[in-house]
Amino acid sequence: MRTDKIDALVLETLLAAAVAAPSIHNTQPWRFGFDLGTRSVTVHADRSRGLALADPDGRALHLSAGTAVFNLRVAAAQLGWQPVPHLLPDPYDPDLLATVRLTRPAPDAGPPDYRTLYAAVARRHSSRMPFTGRTVPEPVVTGMAGAARAEGAHLYVPDIVQTRRLLRVMSAAETRNAADPARTAESRAWIAPPGSSPYGIPFTTSRPLDAAGRVPMRDFTGRPPGPGRPRLRFERHVQVALLWTAGDRPRDWLLAGQALERVLLVATAHGVRTSLLHQAMEWPDLRAAMRAPSAKWCSPQVLIRFGYGPDAKEAPTPRDVPRPAGRRAGSSAQGPPGPGERD
């Protein structure tokens, strides 16, 4: 689909892709607008859906918003536009996280190569189920690492020994979360009864735990009296990749979010399932312990578990109607919603 006009259908296509992005706890901490004067989609932080304990600095909020920015870029390219992102464009408005300006490609250049990822936007969703023992081929993993580099981030793919170390650190964080009543209450607040809210993780979503304790899947319920969780046998050899950046400021977090979504879409395009492990990033000392051995000055952002999953499709998480961010001078904030799934 290519169009020279920015109309309701174009905005619907752009926002449908944006809201399909993953976000921590499926909080969807963003609002969108459209600036008619610059032909830019604006992405604003919605801090009312922040996590006071798990994300006090807003790092995960920026990471989440970055994934939405990348999806906007992919959808714009699919429509034949050249998306030009600007991160944190207004130093006096820290809640204006990004703008994506829609321009026309040069006559001798087509839309960006990542337009080929558009089909993966609708198929990508986090899988909390066990993966098979099949190893993801090296060319696919190399492509995922290249996707991170293209967005200014890095992907560390550890060996078996380092994988076990990273998973132990993540397990320690999950244990801390479960033992902390305040954090348990915060995470439980994001479990939503069926049909009650477009945010959070539906109560009916399958969230099994690893019977062998190797894979520290997040338990939103914490310790009893939370409802019981099924225990299944997860993959014996877990494949993970650590996404990290050289810096650790809001701009770096937004870059990391774009890199994360590009990695996830490349994986999805190759039939690889993914899930995100974030617990250790919520504790400063454990986050520091997640650093790659060859780059101890790096800033870890998220651990990606990847592999080949079951054929059965998991129930999608709900999405909210994108809310306008409000009017700006010479602009109109609007945007019909599109369907979305995922967390």
ZIGILIN-V599607 format. One record per residue. N is the residue number from 1. RES is the residue in three letters. PSI is psi in whole degrees, -180 to 180 (* if undefined). NEAR is the number of other C-alpha atoms within 10 Angstrom. Layout:
BEGIN
((N,RES,PSI,NEAR) (N,RES,PSI,NEAR))
END
This chain:
BEGIN
((1,MET,124,7) (2,ARG,136,11) (3,THR,149,12) (4,ASP,-5,11) (5,LYS,147,8) (6,ILE,99,12) (7,ASP,-169,10) (8,ALA,-37,12) (9,LEU,-40,13) (10,VAL,-47,20) (11,LEU,-38,21) (12,GLU,-42,17) (13,THR,-43,20) (14,LEU,-46,26) (15,LEU,-30,27) (16,ALA,-39,26) (17,ALA,-41,26) (18,ALA,-46,30) (19,VAL,-10,30) (20,ALA,-3,27) (21,ALA,153,29) (22,PRO,152,27) (23,SER,152,24) (24,ILE,130,19) (25,HIS,17,18) (26,ASN,41,23) (27,THR,-25,24) (28,GLN,59,27) (29,PRO,56,21) (30,TRP,159,28) (31,ARG,152,23) (32,PHE,151,24) (33,GLY,175,25) (34,PHE,128,25) (35,ASP,109,20) (36,LEU,-35,15) (37,GLY,-38,11) (38,THR,2,14) (39,ARG,53,15) (40,SER,137,21) (41,VAL,131,26) (42,THR,142,23) (43,VAL,116,27) (44,HIS,149,24) (45,ALA,138,23) (46,ASP,92,19) (47,ARG,-6,15) (48,SER,-16,9) (49,ARG,30,15) (50,GLY,173,20) (51,LEU,107,20) (52,ALA,-37,12) (53,LEU,-45,14) (54,ALA,-25,21) (55,ASP,62,15) (56,PRO,-28,12) (57,ASP,-5,15) (58,GLY,14,17) (59,ARG,-48,22) (60,ALA,-31,27) (61,LEU,-46,27) (62,HIS,-40,28) (63,LEU,-45,28) (64,SER,-46,29) (65,ALA,-35,32) (66,GLY,-36,31) (67,THR,-37,26) (68,ALA,-38,28) (69,VAL,-43,30) (70,PHE,-40,27) (71,ASN,-37,28) (72,LEU,-43,28) (73,ARG,-43,27) (74,VAL,-45,28) (75,ALA,-40,27) (76,ALA,-42,28) (77,ALA,-38,28) (78,GLN,-33,24) (79,LEU,1,19) (80,GLY,5,20) (81,TRP,158,23) (82,GLN,104,22) (83,PRO,131,24) (84,VAL,102,13) (85,PRO,145,19) (86,HIS,120,15) (87,LEU,136,18) (88,LEU,59,19) (89,PRO,-18,13) (90,ASP,107,13) (91,PRO,-17,8) (92,TYR,-2,8) (93,ASP,83,10) (94,PRO,-17,13) (95,ASP,-13,17) (96,LEU,96,21) (97,LEU,-35,24) (98,ALA,156,25) (99,THR,146,27) (100,VAL,105,24) (101,ARG,137,21) (102,LEU,114,20) (103,THR,173,17) (104,ARG,137,15) (105,PRO,155,15) (106,ALA,151,9) (107,PRO,-33,6) (108,ASP,11,5) (109,ALA,136,9) (110,GLY,-178,13) (111,PRO,163,19) (112,PRO,152,17) (113,ASP,-28,10) (114,TYR,1,18) (115,ARG,-24,18) (116,THR,-13,16) (117,LEU,-3,21) (118,TYR,-42,20) (119,ALA,-28,15) (120,ALA,-21,17) (121,VAL,-44,25) (122,ALA,-18,18) (123,ARG,-21,15) (124,ARG,130,25) (125,HIS,153,26) (126,SER,137,19) (127,SER,120,24) (128,ARG,8,20) (129,MET,163,22) (130,PRO,145,20) (131,PHE,166,23) (132,THR,176,15) (133,GLY,3,15) (134,ARG,131,12) (135,THR,135,12) (136,VAL,128,16) (137,PRO,149,9) (138,GLU,-41,9) (139,PRO,-34,9) (140,VAL,-44,16) (141,VAL,-40,19) (142,THR,-39,12) (143,GLY,-37,15) (144,MET,-42,23) (145,ALA,-39,22) (146,GLY,-34,18) (147,ALA,-40,25) (148,ALA,-44,26) (149,ARG,-37,16) (150,ALA,-21,14) (151,GLU,13,19) (152,GLY,19,15) (153,ALA,-175,24) (154,HIS,152,24) (155,LEU,115,27) (156,TYR,118,19) (157,VAL,105,19) (158,PRO,162,17) (159,ASP,-176,12) (160,ILE,-43,13) (161,VAL,-47,8) (162,GLN,-31,15) (163,THR,-45,17) (164,ARG,-38,18) (165,ARG,-47,15) (166,LEU,-40,23) (167,LEU,-33,21) (168,ARG,-42,18) (169,VAL,-42,19) (170,MET,-39,26) (171,SER,-38,21) (172,ALA,-38,16) (173,ALA,-41,23) (174,GLU,-38,22) (175,THR,-42,17) (176,ARG,-45,17) (177,ASN,-43,25) (178,ALA,-28,21) (179,ALA,-6,13) (180,ASP,108,12) (181,PRO,-39,13) (182,ALA,-43,12) (183,ARG,-36,19) (184,THR,-42,20) (185,ALA,-39,15) (186,GLU,-43,16) (187,SER,-37,23) (188,ARG,-31,17) (189,ALA,-18,14) (190,TRP,13,19) (191,ILE,120,20) (192,ALA,130,18) (193,PRO,153,12) (194,PRO,128,13) (195,GLY,5,9) (196,SER,-28,8) (197,SER,146,15) (198,PRO,1,17) (199,TYR,163,20) (200,GLY,-176,23) (201,ILE,120,27) (202,PRO,142,21) (203,PHE,-29,14) (204,THR,-8,12) (205,THR,133,15) (206,SER,121,15) (207,ARG,64,18) (208,PRO,156,19) (209,LEU,157,22) (210,ASP,120,18) (211,ALA,-31,12) (212,ALA,-8,13) (213,GLY,14,15) (214,ARG,-36,18) (215,VAL,112,23) (216,PRO,73,20) (217,MET,140,21) (218,ARG,132,23) (219,ASP,104,19) (220,PHE,-19,22) (221,THR,-18,20) (222,GLY,-151,22) (223,ARG,164,16) (224,PRO,147,8) (225,PRO,28,7) (226,GLY,156,12) (227,PRO,153,10) (228,GLY,151,10) (229,ARG,136,12) (230,PRO,147,11) (231,ARG,123,13) (232,LEU,164,14) (233,ARG,112,16) (234,PHE,174,20) (235,GLU,143,20) (236,ARG,-43,13) (237,HIS,101,16) (238,VAL,133,20) (239,GLN,124,22) (240,VAL,162,26) (241,ALA,134,22) (242,LEU,120,21) (243,LEU,126,26) (244,TRP,161,28) (245,THR,161,22) (246,ALA,-36,14) (247,GLY,175,16) (248,ASP,50,15) (249,ARG,171,14) (250,PRO,-40,20) (251,ARG,-41,18) (252,ASP,-37,23) (253,TRP,-39,26) (254,LEU,-39,28) (255,LEU,-42,25) (256,ALA,-38,32) (257,GLY,-42,33) (258,GLN,-42,29) (259,ALA,-42,31) (260,LEU,-48,31) (261,GLU,-36,26) (262,ARG,-42,27) (263,VAL,-46,26) (264,LEU,-39,29) (265,LEU,-38,29) (266,VAL,-44,24) (267,ALA,-46,24) (268,THR,-40,21) (269,ALA,-25,19) (270,HIS,12,13) (271,GLY,18,17) (272,VAL,133,19) (273,ARG,154,23) (274,THR,157,25) (275,SER,159,19) (276,LEU,134,22) (277,LEU,120,21) (278,HIS,-8,22) (279,GLN,-44,24) (280,ALA,-24,29) (281,MET,-10,25) (282,GLU,-1,20) (283,TRP,117,17) (284,PRO,-43,9) (285,ASP,-38,11) (286,LEU,-33,17) (287,ARG,-42,20) (288,ALA,-36,16) (289,ALA,-14,18) (290,MET,-3,26) (291,ARG,147,20) (292,ALA,139,21) (293,PRO,-34,12) (294,SER,-5,8) (295,ALA,69,11) (296,LYS,-10,12) (297,TRP,2,13) (298,CYS,163,19) (299,SER,101,22) (300,PRO,141,27) (301,GLN,-44,28) (302,VAL,150,24) (303,LEU,127,26) (304,ILE,123,20) (305,ARG,133,20) (306,PHE,156,24) (307,GLY,-168,23) (308,TYR,126,18) (309,GLY,-178,20) (310,PRO,157,12) (311,ASP,-31,6) (312,ALA,133,6) (313,LYS,132,9) (314,GLU,154,15) (315,ALA,133,14) (316,PRO,153,16) (317,THR,151,20) (318,PRO,163,21) (319,ARG,153,24) (320,ASP,159,16) (321,VAL,125,16) (322,PRO,129,20) (323,ARG,137,16) (324,PRO,146,19) (325,ALA,-2,20) (326,GLY,163,14) (327,ARG,146,13) (328,ARG,164,13) (329,ALA,124,8) (330,GLY,21,9) (331,SER,165,16) (332,SER,120,16) (333,ALA,122,18) (334,GLN,-168,21) (335,GLY,110,24) (336,PRO,147,17) (337,PRO,159,20) (338,GLY,166,19) (339,PRO,153,17) (340,GLY,163,23) (341,GLU,170,22) (342,ARG,160,22) (343,ASP,*,27))
END
